[in-house]
Amino acid sequence: MEKLTIEIPDELLEHLKPYRDKLSELVMLGLQQLRIQEALLLYSRGLVSFGRAAELAGLPEKEMIRQARAAGIEPRWSKEMIQEELG
């Protein structure tokens, strides 16, 4: 396992103290949220398809739809995509 040292501002450190025994879980959750945000940003800018955004975020498309809607982003659906989903 690799060791990483980071500097944390004092005001943030106070918020982290109750979670000291769960820091690796906290980092993983934060990393997952960051991946979702970055993927949604790429999608909203039209740089990737919705499926690719879900793939980049590491989520199934159904969960990515929930994440997109929570972020105020409505997935764009083509007629072909709708037929695929129904068919």
C-alpha positions as a Python dict, from the first residue, in 0.01 Angstrom:
ca = {
    (1, 'M'): (0, 0, 0),
    (2, 'E'): (129, 344, -89),
    (3, 'K'): (140, 616, 173),
    (4, 'L'): (17, 967, 88),
    (5, 'T'): (62, 1279, 295),
    (6, 'I'): (-172, 1574, 245),
    (7, 'E'): (-204, 1913, 408),
    (8, 'I'): (-550, 1994, 539),
    (9, 'P'): (-657, 2344, 651),
    (10, 'D'): (-733, 2362, 1023),
    (11, 'E'): (-1099, 2454, 969),
    (12, 'L'): (-1149, 2144, 751),
    (13, 'L'): (-959, 1924, 994),
    (14, 'E'): (-1217, 2000, 1262),
    (15, 'H'): (-1490, 1857, 1036),
    (16, 'L'): (-1282, 1547, 964),
    (17, 'K'): (-1204, 1454, 1324),
    (18, 'P'): (-1524, 1252, 1380),
    (19, 'Y'): (-1439, 1046, 1069),
    (20, 'R'): (-1072, 972, 1141),
    (21, 'D'): (-1130, 596, 1142),
    (22, 'K'): (-1316, 618, 810),
    (23, 'L'): (-1084, 841, 606),
    (24, 'S'): (-1025, 586, 331),
    (25, 'E'): (-1402, 544, 289),
    (26, 'L'): (-1440, 923, 287),
    (27, 'V'): (-1177, 956, 13),
    (28, 'M'): (-1344, 684, -196),
    (29, 'L'): (-1686, 849, -164),
    (30, 'G'): (-1538, 1185, -258),
    (31, 'L'): (-1357, 1033, -554),
    (32, 'Q'): (-1679, 871, -677),
    (33, 'Q'): (-1866, 1202, -652),
    (34, 'L'): (-1586, 1381, -836),
    (35, 'R'): (-1597, 1124, -1117),
    (36, 'I'): (-1974, 1170, -1146),
    (37, 'Q'): (-1945, 1550, -1155),
    (38, 'E'): (-1669, 1541, -1416),
    (39, 'A'): (-1863, 1296, -1634),
    (40, 'L'): (-2179, 1507, -1609),
    (41, 'L'): (-1982, 1818, -1701),
    (42, 'L'): (-1845, 1647, -2012),
    (43, 'Y'): (-2195, 1530, -2102),
    (44, 'S'): (-2356, 1871, -2044),
    (45, 'R'): (-2094, 2031, -2271),
    (46, 'G'): (-2175, 1777, -2541),
    (47, 'L'): (-1827, 1626, -2535),
    (48, 'V'): (-1939, 1271, -2456),
    (49, 'S'): (-2257, 1067, -2495),
    (50, 'F'): (-2467, 981, -2193),
    (51, 'G'): (-2352, 619, -2208),
    (52, 'R'): (-1988, 727, -2215),
    (53, 'A'): (-2050, 963, -1922),
    (54, 'A'): (-2197, 675, -1721),
    (55, 'E'): (-1896, 463, -1813),
    (56, 'L'): (-1653, 738, -1703),
    (57, 'A'): (-1842, 774, -1375),
    (58, 'G'): (-1835, 397, -1321),
    (59, 'L'): (-2214, 377, -1293),
    (60, 'P'): (-2492, 189, -1469),
    (61, 'E'): (-2695, 421, -1694),
    (62, 'K'): (-3002, 403, -1467),
    (63, 'E'): (-2801, 532, -1172),
    (64, 'M'): (-2635, 793, -1391),
    (65, 'I'): (-2983, 919, -1490),
    (66, 'R'): (-3063, 964, -1120),
    (67, 'Q'): (-2735, 1148, -1065),
    (68, 'A'): (-2794, 1369, -1370),
    (69, 'R'): (-3143, 1463, -1258),
    (70, 'A'): (-3018, 1536, -906),
    (71, 'A'): (-2767, 1775, -1065),
    (72, 'G'): (-3043, 1940, -1270),
    (73, 'I'): (-2935, 1780, -1595),
    (74, 'E'): (-3202, 1612, -1804),
    (75, 'P'): (-3054, 1342, -2031),
    (76, 'R'): (-3114, 1406, -2401),
    (77, 'W'): (-3284, 1114, -2570),
    (78, 'S'): (-3299, 1049, -2941),
    (79, 'K'): (-3578, 846, -3102),
    (80, 'E'): (-3330, 560, -3149),
    (81, 'M'): (-3238, 562, -2780),
    (82, 'I'): (-3604, 556, -2677),
    (83, 'Q'): (-3674, 262, -2909),
    (84, 'E'): (-3368, 81, -2768),
    (85, 'E'): (-3492, 133, -2412),
    (86, 'L'): (-3844, 14, -2498),
    (87, 'G'): (-3743, -267, -2724),
}
